[in-house]
Amino acid sequence: MLQKLFITCVLFSFVISIFIEASTDGPGDPGYGYTAYNGPETEAWGSFCKNGTTQSPINIDSKLFSKGTGTPSIIDTKAIPNSYPLKMTNKVLQVEYTAIKEKTFIPISLFKDNLTYQLHSFHYHVPSEHRIGNIHYDAEIHFVFKTSFDPDAKLAVVGYFLEVNSYSKDYLLALFSNGIPHANDSLLVEALRINGFFQESNGVKDAYQYDGSLTTPPCSQGVKWHVNPIPYQISYNNLIYLRNATGYNSRPVQKRTDGAGEFNDKKI
């Protein structure tokens, strides 16, 4: 009798734990997630994410993409100082870094097609969202640039793959120096040499470029994507920080109707 009661309790606890893990209800609930209940294939992401024709991320076939089209460049627009204190916010499904002052850009600019984009924020996805030749990496960092703070501002995103390696530069270590804040909380991050990161990773000179969308709701299209094919090396401890903070937060590669990318080894 006691054995049956023990088994029943274990099964009940297992079911409850699955429900809690799958649900994102609570303060600051973004309304969507990455589980079977609220993931990218569910209504929680909205109809546009499901029916958009130029959605991101994609699997990149190097034979179908050009590098450096439009000669984009990233320039540090504030030479002194060369590092900037940032605000880190845990948005439950993302850890986002922004300027400390509201409606202020981080002083890094992206120049492309006669337009100037300012660095608005950056965040991570674990594992990587984009793939190259069906290969994904440990994580992916997205630098989100905007032409202004207006709702109709044009968007550009620069993506870098992150790969665990015993050797890593110090440019990203400051991101985790104070740990990760609790859900919906923020904390200040010590000065970070973002320009050093871009210099180390060769900016966007070798990036694959295509027109896509945001990879989270509302999945707005018209985003100018730049995906650097050379992974940036990070430490295993830093990857664990990211994974523990957000869990799995990677949208699957999307089918495209314009031929920009591959899906399951087939051009679409």
N, C-alpha and C positions, 0 to 999 in steps of 0.2 A: 504493500500500500504506500509506504514512504517512498519507494523507488518510483512508482507511478506519479506521485505528487511532485517529486523532484523533476522528472522529465517534463511534466506539464508546465511547471514554473519556468524551466529553461526555454521551452518553446514559446511561451507567452512573452518572456523577456526578449527573445530573438525577434519576434514579430514587432514588438514595440520599438526596438532599436532600429529596425529597418524603416519604420514609419517616420521616426524622428530624423533619421539621416536624409530621407528623401524630401522632407518638408522644409521649406525655407520661411514658413510663417513666423512672424515675430517683428520686433521693432526694426524699422529700416528694410523690411522685406522688399526686394526689388521687383517681385511679382513674377520672375522667371528664374530658371536655374539650369542645371545640367543633369538632372535625373530623368527617369522614365516618366515621372509625373509632371515635370515642368521644363523639360529639356527642349532643345532646338526643333524637335519634330512635333511638339505639342502646341496647342492654342495659346499657351502662356507667352510664346514669343510673338504672337500677332501674325496677321495674314500677310503683311508686307515682307516680313522675314522669310515666309514660306513661299510667296509667289513672286518675289523680286527676280528680275532677269539678269542682273549683274551683281550677284552677291559674292561676298568674301567670307572665309578664306578660300583659296584654291590650291590645287596641286599644280606646281609649275613645271612645265616641260621646257628645259633650257633651249630646245630647238625652236620653240614657238615664240620665245620672248627675246627682246633686245635689252641690252644694258646701256644705261646712260642716255637714253633718248631724251632730248630736250635739255641736255646738260644741266641737270639740277645741281645745286650746291647748298651746303649748310655752313653758315657763318656765325661765329660768336659776335653778337652785336654789342657786347659790353666787355671790352678787353680788360678792364680793371674794376673789380676783381674778376678773376677767371673761374671762380667757384661761387655757388649760390646756395643759401639755406633754403630748404623746401618744407612744405607741409605734406605729411603722409597721412592719408585717410583710408581706413579699412571700410570699404563699401560692401562688405559681406562676400561678394563674388569677385571683387577686384580690390587690389591695393593700389591707390592712385596717388601720384605725386604732382603737386601743383605749386605755383608761387604762393608765398605766405599771404600776401595781400589779395583780397578778392578782386576779380576782374583785372588781373595783372598777368601779362605773359612772362614766361621764363625767357631771359634775353638771348634766345637762340633763334635764328631765322633760316627758313628754307626758301630758296629762290628757284622758281620753276615757271616756264612759259610766261615770262614777263609779270608774274605775280609774286608777292612777298607773303609768305606764311610765317606766323609766329608760333613758337612752341607753347601750347596751352597746357599740356599734361603728358604724363606717360604712365603705363601700367604693364602688367604681365599676364601671360596665359601659360598654364601648366597642363599638359605639355604644349609644344608649339601648335599653332593653328594652321599655318601654311606648311606645305610640304614641297620638297624639290625632288622630282623623280620618285614620288611615293615615299620619301624618307622624311620623318619628322624628328625634331630635336627635343631636348629635355624641357625647354621653355622658350618663350618668345616675348620680347619686349616691344611695345608699340609706343612710339613717340607721335602724339597727336598734334598736328599743326593746324591753325586756323588763320584766315585772312582778317578776322575781326571777332568781336564778341556778339555780333548781330546773329539772330536766329537763322538767317539765310547765308551766313558766311560759308565760303568754300573751305573744304577740308582736304588735308593731305596727311597720310600716315607713313612713317618710316619704321619698318619692322626689322628686327635683328633676332636671329636665332641665338639661344643660349645653350651652351654645352658644358657639362661638368668636366672639369679637368683639375689636376692637382696644382696647376699653375694658373693664376689669374691676376690681372692687374688690380690696382686699388681703386679704380674709378667708381665701381659700384659698391664697394664694401661699406661705405658710409650709409648706404640705404638701410642697412640692417643693424647699425651700431647701437640703436636704442630698442631693438626688437620690433615687433609688429603690434600696433594698437589693437584694442578689443574692437569687436564689430561696431561700426558706426561712430568710432572715436577717431581722433586725429592726434598727431604729435609732430613736433618739429624735428627735422633731420639736419645734422651738421652740414656745413658747406660741402657741396659736391661738385667735382670737376666734370661737368657734363661735356664741355668742349674737349676734354682729354679723351673721353669715351668715343666721341665722333672721330677724332683724329686717329685713335688707335684702330678703329673699325673701318677706316677709309671713307667715312661719310656716306654719301649715296652714289659715289662714282661707279661702283660695280653693281648697283642694285637693279633687280628686275622690276619693271614698271608696268602697271596696268590700271585700268579704271574699275573700281569695285565698290564695296560698301563698308559700313561699320560692321563689326563682327558680333555685336550685341544689339538688342532692341534699342531703338526702332529700326536698325539695319538700314539706315539712310544710304542711298546710292550717290554716285557722283564723287566718290572719294578717290583721290590720286594716291595710289599705292606705290611704295618703293620697298622692295624686300631684298635685303642684303643676303647673298648666298653663303657668305663665310661666317660660320658660327663664332660668337664671342664666348670666351672661356670664363666660367664662373666656378666657385668652389662648391663642393657637395653640401656644406653647411648652409650656404646661401639658397641653394635649391630647396632644401628642407624648410627653411624659413618661409619661402614662397608657397610651397605645397601645403604647409600646415595652416597658413593664413587663409587661403582661398579654396583649397582642395582642387579637384579637377574643374577647370573653367575654360575648356577649349571647345570651340564650335567645330564640327566636322567640315571637311572640304565640301564646297558647294558645286552643284551642277550648273553649268553655264550654257546659255543658248547662243553665245556669240563666238564660240571657239577659243575663248581665252582660258586655256587650262585643260587639264585632263581629269578624268574620274575613272578609277578602276582600270587604268592603262588604256582608256579609250578617249580619243579626242572628241569633245562635245562642242 
